[in-house]
Amino acid sequence: MIHVLFFASIREQLQTGKLSIELDADGITVAGSASIGLSVSTVEQLIAYLASTYDQSWLPVLSADNVIKAVNQQVVDKNFIISDGDEVAFFPPVTGG
């Protein structure tokens, strides 16, 4: 299972703070539903899956260049390979003063 977390303005835009996605031999499933046979191995593929499953409006939000992507609390790029048991988080850009 992959745990996906959304923070701050991203959480507000997507109207959810977290999702759990089940990985199995045939592809991925949203916890509690049937397999859809889609291969997801990178953060970029996860974003495409989320947009196609939940709402296409998620694609520009999650794939924006300034969105911070982290796997297991380490900042990564969109090509980072994800595995069963990972936590994937999306953060809006951070500003300071």
C-alpha positions in Angstrom: 0.0 0.0 0.0 1.2 3.5 -0.8 0.0 6.4 1.4 -0.4 9.7 -0.4 -0.6 12.9 1.6 -1.5 16.4 0.5 -0.6 19.5 2.4 -1.8 23.2 2.8 -3.2 24.7 -0.4 -2.9 21.5 -2.4 -5.1 19.7 0.2 -7.6 22.6 -0.1 -7.6 22.4 -3.9 -8.0 18.7 -4.1 -10.4 18.6 -1.1 -8.6 15.7 0.5 -5.7 15.3 2.8 -4.7 11.6 2.2 -5.4 8.5 0.1 -4.2 4.9 0.3 -3.5 3.0 -2.8 -3.0 -0.7 -2.8 -0.3 -2.3 -5.0 -0.7 -5.8 -6.2 0.7 -8.1 -8.9 -1.8 -6.9 -11.5 -1.3 -3.2 -11.0 -2.9 -0.8 -8.4 -6.2 -0.5 -6.7 -7.7 2.0 -4.5 -8.0 0.4 -1.1 -11.2 -1.7 -1.0 -11.9 -1.7 -4.8 -11.0 -4.0 -7.7 -7.6 -3.9 -9.5 -7.5 -1.6 -12.5 -4.3 -3.1 -13.9 -2.3 0.1 -14.1 1.4 0.1 -13.6 2.7 2.8 -11.3 6.4 2.9 -10.5 7.3 6.6 -10.4 6.0 9.7 -8.8 5.0 11.0 -12.3 3.0 7.9 -13.0 1.3 8.2 -9.6 0.3 11.7 -10.5 -1.2 10.6 -13.8 -3.0 7.8 -12.0 -4.5 10.1 -9.4 -5.7 12.6 -12.1 -7.3 9.8 -14.2 -8.9 8.2 -11.2 -10.1 11.2 -9.2 -10.3 14.3 -11.4 -8.3 15.6 -14.4 -8.0 18.9 -12.5 -5.6 17.2 -10.2 -3.0 16.9 -13.0 -1.9 20.6 -13.2 -2.0 21.0 -9.4 0.3 18.0 -8.7 2.6 18.2 -11.7 3.4 21.9 -11.3 7.1 22.6 -11.4 7.0 24.3 -8.0 5.2 21.6 -6.1 7.5 19.8 -3.7 7.3 16.0 -3.9 8.6 13.8 -1.1 8.8 10.0 -0.7 9.4 8.8 2.9 10.1 12.3 4.0 12.9 12.9 1.4 12.4 15.4 -1.4 12.5 13.7 -4.8 11.9 14.5 -8.5 9.0 13.2 -10.6 11.1 10.2 -11.9 11.7 8.8 -8.4 10.7 5.1 -8.2 8.1 4.4 -5.6 7.5 1.0 -3.9 4.9 -0.7 -1.8 4.9 0.8 1.7 6.1 4.2 0.6 4.6 7.5 1.8 4.3 10.1 -1.0 3.6 13.7 0.0 2.9 16.8 -2.1 3.6 20.3 -0.7 3.0 23.7 -2.1 6.0 26.0 -2.6 7.4 27.3 0.7 8.1 31.0 1.2 9.8 32.7 4.1 10.5 36.1 5.4 
